Amino acid sequence: MIGVELAQQLREAGLAWKPALGDRFAIPDRDLDDEVFVLSNMTVEVHSMPEGRVIGFNGTTEWALDDVELDETVWLPREDQLRELLGGTFRVLRRGPAGYEVVIDLLGEERTFGAETTEGAYASALLHLLAAAGADGL
Protein backbone atom coordinates (compact mmCIF):
# COMPACT_ATOMS: atom_id res chain seq x y z
CA MET A 1 0.00 0.00 0.00
CA ILE A 2 1.28 3.48 -0.77
CA GLY A 3 1.67 5.93 2.08
CA VAL A 4 -0.31 9.10 2.73
CA GLU A 5 2.50 11.35 1.51
CA LEU A 6 2.74 9.64 -1.90
CA ALA A 7 -1.06 9.57 -2.17
CA GLN A 8 -1.16 13.31 -1.49
CA GLN A 9 1.43 13.87 -4.22
CA LEU A 10 -0.78 11.96 -6.65
CA ARG A 11 -3.80 14.06 -5.67
CA GLU A 12 -1.83 17.30 -6.01
CA ALA A 13 -0.64 16.14 -9.44
CA GLY A 14 -4.27 15.86 -10.55
CA LEU A 15 -5.36 12.30 -9.77
CA ALA A 16 -9.11 12.41 -9.23
CA TRP A 17 -10.84 9.96 -6.89
CA LYS A 18 -14.26 8.60 -7.70
CA PRO A 19 -14.97 6.70 -4.48
CA ALA A 20 -16.07 3.08 -4.90
CA LEU A 21 -16.69 0.19 -2.54
CA GLY A 22 -13.42 -1.34 -1.39
CA ASP A 23 -11.38 1.85 -1.85
CA ARG A 24 -8.94 2.66 0.93
CA PHE A 25 -8.38 6.18 2.21
CA ALA A 26 -6.77 8.14 5.01
CA ILE A 27 -7.75 11.27 6.87
CA PRO A 28 -4.53 13.26 7.28
CA ASP A 29 -4.05 16.14 9.70
CA ARG A 30 -6.54 14.85 12.28
CA ASP A 31 -4.15 12.60 14.22
CA LEU A 32 -5.38 9.72 12.05
CA ASP A 33 -2.48 9.54 9.58
CA ASP A 34 -1.74 5.94 10.51
CA GLU A 35 -5.36 4.81 10.18
CA VAL A 36 -6.60 3.31 6.92
CA PHE A 37 -10.32 3.32 6.21
CA VAL A 38 -12.17 1.25 3.62
CA LEU A 39 -15.36 2.29 1.87
CA SER A 40 -18.01 -0.29 2.60
CA ASN A 41 -21.74 -0.42 2.19
CA MET A 42 -21.98 -1.49 5.83
CA THR A 43 -19.95 1.09 7.76
CA VAL A 44 -18.45 3.84 5.59
CA GLU A 45 -20.26 5.29 2.58
CA VAL A 46 -20.15 8.33 0.30
CA HIS A 47 -23.22 10.55 0.67
CA SER A 48 -24.31 13.45 -1.53
CA MET A 49 -25.32 16.35 0.69
CA PRO A 50 -26.48 19.87 -0.24
CA GLU A 51 -23.05 21.17 0.80
CA GLY A 52 -21.20 18.53 -1.27
CA ARG A 53 -20.09 14.93 -1.09
CA VAL A 54 -19.12 13.57 2.31
CA ILE A 55 -17.92 10.23 3.59
CA GLY A 56 -20.31 9.03 6.28
CA PHE A 57 -19.42 6.78 9.20
CA ASN A 58 -22.63 4.98 10.09
CA GLY A 59 -22.39 4.84 13.87
CA THR A 60 -20.13 1.81 14.15
CA THR A 61 -16.88 3.66 14.63
CA GLU A 62 -15.89 3.78 18.28
CA TRP A 63 -14.80 7.39 18.27
CA ALA A 64 -18.07 8.54 16.65
CA LEU A 65 -16.77 10.33 13.58
CA ASP A 66 -19.98 11.18 11.77
CA ASP A 67 -18.64 12.28 8.41
CA VAL A 68 -15.72 13.99 6.73
CA GLU A 69 -15.58 16.10 3.58
CA LEU A 70 -14.21 14.20 0.60
CA ASP A 71 -11.51 16.83 0.07
CA GLU A 72 -10.26 16.22 3.64
CA THR A 73 -9.43 12.62 2.75
CA VAL A 74 -6.74 11.13 0.58
CA TRP A 75 -7.28 8.05 -1.59
CA LEU A 76 -4.80 5.20 -1.14
CA PRO A 77 -5.11 3.38 -4.47
CA ARG A 78 -4.37 -0.34 -4.57
CA GLU A 79 -1.80 -1.94 -6.88
CA ASP A 80 -4.45 -2.99 -9.41
CA GLN A 81 -5.95 0.52 -9.47
CA LEU A 82 -2.55 2.13 -10.03
CA ARG A 83 -1.77 -0.31 -12.85
CA GLU A 84 -5.15 0.40 -14.46
CA LEU A 85 -4.55 4.15 -14.26
CA LEU A 86 -1.33 3.70 -16.25
CA GLY A 87 -3.51 2.41 -19.08
CA GLY A 88 -1.86 1.61 -22.38
CA THR A 89 1.45 3.14 -21.30
CA PHE A 90 2.17 0.22 -18.94
CA ARG A 91 4.69 -2.28 -20.31
CA VAL A 92 6.08 -4.42 -17.49
CA LEU A 93 6.57 -4.85 -13.76
CA ARG A 94 9.85 -6.52 -12.81
CA ARG A 95 12.28 -6.95 -9.94
CA GLY A 96 14.98 -4.32 -9.87
CA PRO A 97 17.88 -3.15 -7.73
CA ALA A 98 15.62 -0.96 -5.54
CA GLY A 99 12.93 -3.64 -5.24
CA TYR A 100 10.53 -3.29 -8.17
CA GLU A 101 10.51 -1.46 -11.47
CA VAL A 102 7.60 -0.37 -13.63
CA VAL A 103 8.31 0.34 -17.28
CA ILE A 104 5.96 2.58 -19.23
CA ASP A 105 6.00 3.76 -22.82
CA LEU A 106 5.29 7.46 -23.13
CA LEU A 107 5.08 8.69 -26.71
CA GLY A 108 7.44 5.98 -27.96
CA GLU A 109 10.00 6.42 -25.20
CA GLU A 110 10.33 3.78 -22.48
CA ARG A 111 10.77 5.05 -18.94
CA THR A 112 11.54 3.02 -15.81
CA PHE A 113 10.43 3.84 -12.26
CA GLY A 114 11.74 1.95 -9.25
CA ALA A 115 10.63 1.64 -5.64
CA GLU A 116 10.78 -0.78 -2.72
CA THR A 117 7.17 -1.88 -3.32
CA THR A 118 5.14 -2.62 -6.43
CA GLU A 119 2.62 0.06 -5.42
CA GLY A 120 5.41 2.60 -5.03
CA ALA A 121 6.81 1.84 -8.48
CA TYR A 122 3.35 2.11 -10.07
CA ALA A 123 2.67 5.36 -8.19
CA SER A 124 6.00 6.87 -9.32
CA ALA A 125 5.19 6.06 -12.93
CA LEU A 126 1.71 7.53 -12.53
CA LEU A 127 3.14 10.72 -11.00
CA HIS A 128 5.32 11.06 -14.09
CA LEU A 129 2.33 10.59 -16.40
CA LEU A 130 0.26 13.15 -14.49
CA ALA A 131 3.12 15.65 -14.66
CA ALA A 132 3.51 15.03 -18.38
CA ALA A 133 -0.23 15.48 -18.92
CA GLY A 134 -0.14 18.73 -16.93
CA ALA A 135 2.84 19.99 -18.92
CA ASP A 136 0.93 19.28 -22.13
CA GLY A 137 -2.08 21.18 -20.82
CA LEU A 138 -4.28 18.09 -20.66
Buried (B, 14 or more C-beta within 10 A) or exposed (E): BBBBEBBBBBBEBEBEBEBEEEBBBBBBEEEBBEEEBEBEEEBBBBEEEEEEEBBBBBEEEEEEBEBBEBEEBBBBBBBEBBBEBBEEBBBEBEEBEEEBBBBBEEEEEEBBBBBEBBBBBBBBBBBBBBEBEEEEEE
